[in-house]
Amino acid sequence: MDPLKRFHNEDWHTPKGKLIREFVFGINDGLVTTVGFIAGVTGALINLKIVLMSGTAEIIAGTVSMFFGAYLAAKSQNEFYQKEINRETREIKENPNHEIEEIYEIYQDKGFTKAEIDPIVKRLMSDKKILLDFMVQDELRISKDYYENPFKIASYTGLSFLAGGVPPLLPFFFIKHSLTAIAASIILSIIVLAVTGLAKAKVTKTGRFKSAFEMVLIGGTAAAVGFICGRLIALL
């Protein structure tokens, strides 16, 4: 197989690798939010049916909020990057001499001599498309594949929140005793965090145990803080 082709087929060079951020964020946020919410409502309410209804409403509201929040964030980022690229395109057209100065500055900062930079400048200035690609990546620090589909990002984030929010609530459908249900909810949450860590390790090519332990430690700590705050608020 062509090494270059194999390189581009690696998981971390694909959209799947880029979406790991939304996946981990959504799962963790959904789980932590739901655990904290459940801790609060079970401390204040005796009727588990009301807890279930409240928890379900919280998950739905959170999923919708995460969806539209992620959509607006991705859309705003795309618009900002496009505005910067348009500005750079205009500068190339209106003030090419300034672009030449910037090319020299960029390569001098990298340790190139003027004699080494001269042919690079000549090549870049001979093709406006190549020049724009160079300035966008090396001056603006914007990747060529900067564009992110807002709907795709929003869907991934919202569904990840939903996937993280549902497990902590599941025990309350089957267990009638609130303390037992909370204990089962916490155990299930830890399992979800561990599985999420394993999934992350598969994409990032890091140690599975380390990744799972990190997710459980960080996500578990956040969930514990949410749980404690929920119980304190319920008591107060």
C-alpha positions as CSV (number, residue, x, y, z in Angstrom):
1,M,0.0,0.0,0.0
2,D,1.1,3.5,-0.8
3,P,2.5,5.0,2.5
4,L,0.9,8.4,1.8
5,K,-2.5,6.7,1.3
6,R,-2.1,4.7,4.4
7,F,-1.2,7.8,6.3
8,H,-4.4,9.5,5.3
9,N,-6.4,6.4,6.2
10,E,-5.3,6.6,9.8
11,D,-8.2,7.2,12.2
12,W,-6.7,10.4,13.7
13,H,-6.5,12.0,10.2
14,T,-10.2,11.4,9.4
15,P,-13.4,13.3,10.4
16,K,-13.9,10.5,13.0
17,G,-10.7,11.6,14.7
18,K,-11.8,15.2,14.7
19,L,-15.2,14.4,16.2
20,I,-13.7,12.7,19.3
21,R,-13.7,16.1,21.0
22,E,-17.5,16.5,20.6
23,F,-18.0,12.8,21.6
24,V,-16.1,13.0,24.8
25,F,-17.5,16.4,25.7
26,G,-21.1,15.4,25.1
27,I,-20.9,12.1,26.9
28,N,-19.1,13.7,29.9
29,D,-21.4,16.7,30.1
30,G,-24.6,14.6,29.7
31,L,-23.5,12.2,32.4
32,V,-22.3,14.8,34.9
33,T,-25.4,17.0,34.4
34,T,-27.8,14.1,34.9
35,V,-26.0,12.7,38.0
36,G,-26.0,16.1,39.6
37,F,-29.7,16.7,38.7
38,I,-30.8,13.3,40.0
39,A,-28.9,13.8,43.2
40,G,-30.8,17.1,43.8
41,V,-34.3,15.9,42.9
42,T,-34.1,12.6,44.8
43,G,-33.1,14.5,47.9
44,A,-36.0,16.8,47.5
45,L,-38.7,14.5,46.1
46,I,-39.9,11.2,47.4
47,N,-42.0,10.2,44.4
48,L,-39.7,8.4,41.9
49,K,-42.1,9.0,39.1
50,I,-41.6,12.7,39.4
51,V,-37.8,12.1,39.5
52,L,-38.1,10.2,36.3
53,M,-40.2,12.8,34.6
54,S,-37.9,15.6,35.8
55,G,-34.8,13.7,34.8
56,T,-36.2,12.9,31.3
57,A,-37.2,16.6,30.8
58,E,-33.6,17.6,31.9
59,I,-32.0,15.2,29.4
60,I,-34.2,16.4,26.5
61,A,-33.6,20.0,27.3
62,G,-29.9,19.4,27.6
63,T,-29.7,17.6,24.4
64,V,-31.6,20.3,22.5
65,S,-29.4,23.0,24.2
66,M,-26.2,21.1,23.3
67,F,-27.4,20.6,19.7
68,F,-28.1,24.3,19.0
69,G,-25.1,25.5,21.1
70,A,-22.7,23.3,19.1
71,Y,-24.4,24.3,15.8
72,L,-24.0,28.1,16.5
73,A,-20.4,27.6,17.7
74,A,-19.4,25.7,14.6
75,K,-21.2,28.1,12.3
76,S,-19.7,31.1,14.0
77,Q,-16.2,29.6,13.7
78,N,-16.7,28.9,10.0
79,E,-17.9,32.5,9.4
80,F,-15.0,34.0,11.3
81,Y,-12.4,31.9,9.4
82,Q,-14.1,32.7,6.1
83,K,-14.1,36.4,6.9
84,E,-10.3,36.2,7.6
85,I,-9.7,34.4,4.4
86,N,-11.7,37.0,2.4
87,R,-9.7,39.7,4.0
88,E,-6.4,38.0,3.1
89,T,-7.7,37.5,-0.5
90,R,-8.4,41.2,-0.7
91,E,-4.9,42.1,0.7
92,I,-3.2,39.9,-1.9
93,K,-5.0,41.7,-4.6
94,E,-4.7,45.2,-3.3
95,N,-1.2,45.2,-1.6
96,P,1.0,42.4,-3.0
97,N,4.2,44.1,-1.7
98,H,3.0,43.8,1.8
99,E,2.4,40.1,1.3
100,I,6.0,39.8,0.1
101,E,7.2,41.4,3.3
102,E,5.1,39.0,5.3
103,I,6.6,36.0,3.5
104,Y,10.1,37.1,4.3
105,E,9.1,37.6,7.9
106,I,7.6,34.2,8.2
107,Y,10.6,32.4,6.7
108,Q,13.1,34.5,8.6
109,D,11.4,33.5,11.8
110,K,11.9,29.9,10.7
111,G,15.7,30.5,10.3
112,F,15.8,30.9,6.5
113,T,18.3,33.3,4.9
114,K,17.2,35.9,2.3
115,A,18.9,34.0,-0.5
116,E,16.9,30.9,0.5
117,I,13.7,32.9,0.7
118,D,14.0,34.7,-2.7
119,P,13.0,31.7,-4.9
120,I,10.2,30.8,-2.5
121,V,8.8,34.3,-2.8
122,K,9.1,34.2,-6.6
123,R,7.2,30.9,-6.7
124,L,4.5,32.0,-4.3
125,M,3.9,35.4,-6.0
126,S,3.6,33.6,-9.4
127,D,0.3,31.9,-8.4
128,K,-2.3,33.7,-6.3
129,K,-4.0,30.4,-5.3
130,I,-0.8,29.0,-3.9
131,L,0.0,32.3,-2.2
132,L,-3.5,32.4,-0.6
133,D,-3.1,28.8,0.7
134,F,0.3,29.7,2.1
135,M,-0.9,32.9,3.8
136,V,-4.0,31.2,5.2
137,Q,-2.0,28.4,6.8
138,D,1.3,30.1,7.8
139,E,0.1,33.6,8.6
140,L,-3.5,33.1,9.8
141,R,-2.8,29.6,11.2
142,I,-6.0,28.3,9.6
143,S,-6.0,24.7,8.4
144,K,-7.0,24.0,4.8
145,D,-9.8,21.8,6.1
146,Y,-11.0,24.3,8.6
147,Y,-14.6,24.0,7.6
148,E,-16.8,21.9,10.0
149,N,-20.4,21.0,9.0
150,P,-22.4,22.7,11.8
151,F,-25.3,20.2,11.5
152,K,-22.9,17.3,11.8
153,I,-21.1,18.7,14.8
154,A,-24.4,19.6,16.4
155,S,-25.9,16.2,15.9
156,Y,-22.8,14.5,17.2
157,T,-22.6,16.7,20.3
158,G,-26.4,16.4,21.0
159,L,-26.5,12.7,20.6
160,S,-23.4,12.3,22.7
161,F,-25.0,14.3,25.5
162,L,-28.1,12.1,25.2
163,A,-25.9,8.9,25.3
164,G,-24.3,10.3,28.5
165,G,-27.5,11.5,30.1
166,V,-29.6,8.4,29.7
167,P,-27.6,5.7,31.7
168,P,-27.6,7.5,35.1
169,L,-31.4,7.7,34.8
170,L,-32.0,4.1,33.7
171,P,-31.9,2.5,37.2
172,F,-34.9,4.7,38.3
173,F,-37.1,2.9,35.8
174,F,-36.5,-0.5,37.5
175,I,-35.5,0.2,41.1
176,K,-38.1,1.5,43.5
177,H,-35.7,2.4,46.4
178,S,-34.1,5.8,45.8
179,L,-30.8,5.2,47.5
180,T,-30.4,1.8,45.7
181,A,-31.3,3.5,42.4
182,I,-28.7,6.3,43.1
183,A,-26.0,3.7,43.8
184,A,-26.8,1.8,40.6
185,S,-26.8,5.1,38.7
186,I,-23.3,5.9,40.0
187,I,-22.0,2.4,39.1
188,L,-23.5,2.6,35.6
189,S,-22.0,6.1,35.1
190,I,-18.6,4.8,36.0
191,I,-19.0,2.0,33.4
192,V,-20.1,4.5,30.8
193,L,-17.1,6.6,31.5
194,A,-14.7,3.6,31.2
195,V,-16.3,2.5,27.9
196,T,-16.0,6.1,26.6
197,G,-12.3,6.1,27.6
198,L,-11.8,2.8,25.7
199,A,-13.5,4.2,22.6
200,K,-11.3,7.3,22.8
201,A,-8.2,5.2,23.0
202,K,-9.2,3.3,19.9
203,V,-9.3,6.6,17.9
204,T,-6.4,8.4,19.5
205,K,-4.2,5.3,19.6
206,T,-3.3,5.8,23.3
207,G,-3.2,3.2,26.1
208,R,-6.6,1.8,26.7
209,F,-6.2,1.4,30.5
210,K,-4.8,5.0,30.8
211,S,-7.6,6.4,28.7
212,A,-10.3,4.6,30.6
213,F,-8.8,5.5,34.0
214,E,-8.5,9.2,32.9
215,M,-12.1,9.4,31.8
216,V,-13.3,7.7,35.0
217,L,-11.1,9.9,37.2
218,I,-11.9,13.2,35.6
219,G,-15.5,12.5,34.7
220,G,-16.1,10.7,38.0
221,T,-14.7,13.7,39.9
222,A,-16.9,16.1,38.0
223,A,-19.9,13.8,38.6
224,A,-19.1,13.6,42.3
225,V,-19.0,17.3,42.6
226,G,-22.3,17.6,40.8
227,F,-23.8,14.9,43.1
228,I,-22.6,16.6,46.3
229,C,-23.8,20.0,45.1
230,G,-27.2,18.4,44.2
231,R,-27.6,16.8,47.6
232,L,-26.5,20.0,49.5
233,I,-29.0,22.1,47.5
234,A,-31.7,19.5,48.2
235,L,-30.9,19.7,51.9
236,L,-30.9,23.5,52.0
